[in-house]
Structure formats: C-alpha cells, structure tokens
C-alpha cells in the first residue's frame, strides 16, 4: 500500500544518507591516517580486490544478458564502475578504521588480520568464524520469533529478496554467494566505523553501544516495537551484534552477518517442495563453512579428541 511504499522509500533514503556520510567521514579519516603513514595498506588492497571480484561476479549472475554487443558493453561498464565503487568503499573504510581499532579495541582485529594475511588454518580464525555463525543463527532466530509471535508481516526487503532468489538459478546463486559475501563485508566494515566514530566522540564504549542502538532502532526490520516482550526481542539482535564485535572481533561480525541469508532465502526440509534444492544448497554452504571453522579451530588436533600423546616417559 501507499504507507508501506512511503516507509520503504524513506528507509532507502536514510540508508543512502548513512552510506554517503560514512563514505565522506572515512575519506577524511583515511587521508589523515595516510599522511601519518598509518593503516594496513596491504590488507586494504587485498580486501578491495576481493570485493571488486565478488561484485563483478554478482552483477554477472544478476544481469539479463542479450546477444547485443552495445547492450553488453553498457552492462559491463556499469558493473565495472559499481564494483570499483564498492571496492573503493571497502579500501577507504579499512584504511580509515584499522589504525584506530588497533588502538581502541585491539582484539577485534586479531583473527581478521590473520585471515587477510592468508592464515586460513589459524585456530583463532576458525574459532571466530564458529562463534559468529552461532550468534548469527541466534540473531536470525530472534528476528523470526518476533514476527511469528507478534503476527507482523515480514519486512518488504526480505520478501523481495526471497522472491528474487526463486526467480532463476543465477539469481539464487548471486544472492547465496557473491552478493551475500559483499553485503556482509560492507555492513561489517560500516558498522565498525560507526561504532568507532561514536566511541571516539563519547570516550565510553558502553555509551557508544547505547547511542548506536538508539540511532539504529528506527531502521530495524519492522520498526520500533511497543514496550514489552516484543521490545526486548527487538533489542536482542543489536545487543548481540555489538557484543560479538567487541568481545570476539570483526571476523566474527562478518560471519554473523552472513547468517542473514537464513531469512533472505526461503528454506525448507521438505524434499517435495519445489525449492528444496535451493534450501539444500544454502544449508550445505553453511555446513561447509561451519566444518571449516571447527576443523581450523582445532589447530591440528584430532576432532575426536583421541590420539593426543602425553609427555614422553623415560625408560631405563
């Protein structure tokens, strides 16, 4: 209806306003860091390349290709430009935020920098991926429980994304893999930037969390709930997200945001459902990711816990 359309348009305007504000603020902060010789330029370069490649893949899967050279060229130029924009955004945010995160909340970057440096088998990397996925499932469960119990309809963007994932196999593949990875990366970096900016202004971590949640409440799915049990369910996700970032780190926040796919793509365990194949792919994708996190977190130890040798026994 007209009201929901108006709220959706207002939400889009607000999101783009926040995005442009972050872009401008990150530019100023990045320039300051570069002049002082601060910032992980190598990690930022790797991150930007990953975002650009994933964005191009996402655009390729989502586009409707036609055998017309000029149309394909227009698509290629547009996709390349947009991908470079998102890659530049990732580079800018990381250069602007990394030195200050290392100073204010150093633990948030330990596993993240190890992952960027290629240490895929590092136990801390695997542990943080597992923690982030577990908290992400809890957050998504809270979202679903809130709308189920209150009888509210799902947010419009969730329904649109779900319908898009069912429209074709390429669209589903886009939403399940490159689009979701890029979205999780951008939201993780953008959230870290906002938390850090508020923390630098107010000087208190707890106050920064409270203010960030208060500012973000109107943009949560379903809007602000009335006081009561639904209000508590509404507060639970942002509190869990902030706690995960501050107590575990940026990598765990990224893994948490990946779990958003659980409510963006229709899932079922009914093998007779016509979209069961899509559900199986998503569940297998997360199973593989969780298995990787579990095995990496072991640090080379056997998963069964057996076979661990004790100290050598000296014989006569």
Buried (B, 14 or more C-beta within 10 A) or exposed (E): EEEEEEBBEEBEEEEEEBEEEBBEBBBEBBEEBEEEEBBBBEBBBBBBEBBBBBBBBBBBBBBEEEEEEEEEEEBBEEBBEBBBBBBBBBBBBBBBBBBBBBEBBEEBBBBBBBBBEEBEBBBBBBBBBBBBBBBBBBBBBBBEEBBEEBEBEBBBBBEEBBEBBBEEEBBBBBBBBBBBBBBBBBBBBBBBBBBBBBBEEEEEBEEBBBBBBEEBBEEBBBEEBEEEEBBEBBBBBBBBBBEBBBEBBBBBBBBBBBBBBBBBBBBBEEEEEEBBEBBBBBBEBBEEBBEBBBBBBBEEEEEEEEEEEEEEEEEE
